[in-house]
Amino acid sequence: MVRARALVLALALIPLVGAAALAQPAKKPAPVELDAPLDGDAKPAGDGKGDAGTEVQLSDDDAPSGDPTGTKENPDAPRTGDETPSDPTGAPAPRSTSYPIEEVKRPLTLPTNTSEISLGLSTKVDRADAEGALRARYGITKQAQVGLAYNIGGVFADGSTPPKTKFNTGKTIAVEGTFLVEDWLAARIRVPMYMQPFAIGLELGAPMKFHIGDRLAIVALDDLVSIKLHAFAPSIDNEHANQLEVLAYDINSHTSNGTLAFRGGVLFQQSPKLVIGGTLAMTFPDFKGTGQIYPMFGLLQYSMSRRLDLGLRLGFDSLATANTFGLHAAIAFRI
């Protein structure tokens, strides 16, 4: 009887256990990794980061660009960090070749392929004696420069009897060449020629310009020696003096063999456009050891731009003679 009751109780519990089993969620099978190493294969080195099934974070440098072709890049945008532009050819950055507006900073020769034309007018204060000269120079290279000058003539008393004040046409032209030896030193040769009667001379100079800081310069020896080669040594600035030499030559009188001059001066750059200065010289006419002449001048130059200069010079052709006081105005233009 007892066995029968136990059997009936077991049979009654079987449906309850089956229902409970059916109520449990089924377990999903583990995914099979196709690239997973098989038993016996060598495991990859590293700490396992970045393996299949693991999310890999991209750094800022690896992030995809919104402009893969670079067409939207701005080459003028400011650079930050350690970005350093480089020249793939390895060539050094070009140096600036612009002509300074400050006279003190200017070189002794013009830059390459630069032309300059200038007009100078001079007059004496106490008498009618006004003359002019036209000049041009061209920079072949940074070191080599050529030039041309022409004495226009002027208004002064000629050599007739009695003297007559009138405009006298200039008859002097000059060609010159300048070579830059050092940044502070050049060598200059000029050949002035008088057309009628024919006369020719030779002028040598060693222009020097010592820069002292950004506002001061010392200049010297631009015109050192003038030598007579035939008849007399013509002047490119003084047609009146040329005519006096012509009168002496026509009557077989003595004409000057030339002049030796030691000239120096100081330039001060008061502002980027304005320079003031002065020059003093000791001149030996006819190469004589006596009768020296001491010219002295003050000057102002205003540079309206790198291309245009206006200049004014006033002083004495000879400190010993008061009536040699005069003015000289000039304008220079470069292209």
Summary of the structure (lengths in Angstrom):
residues: 335
radius of gyration: 46.5
end to end distance: 135.3
largest distance: 181.0
contacts: 843
relative contact order: 0.11
helix: 13%
strand: 40%
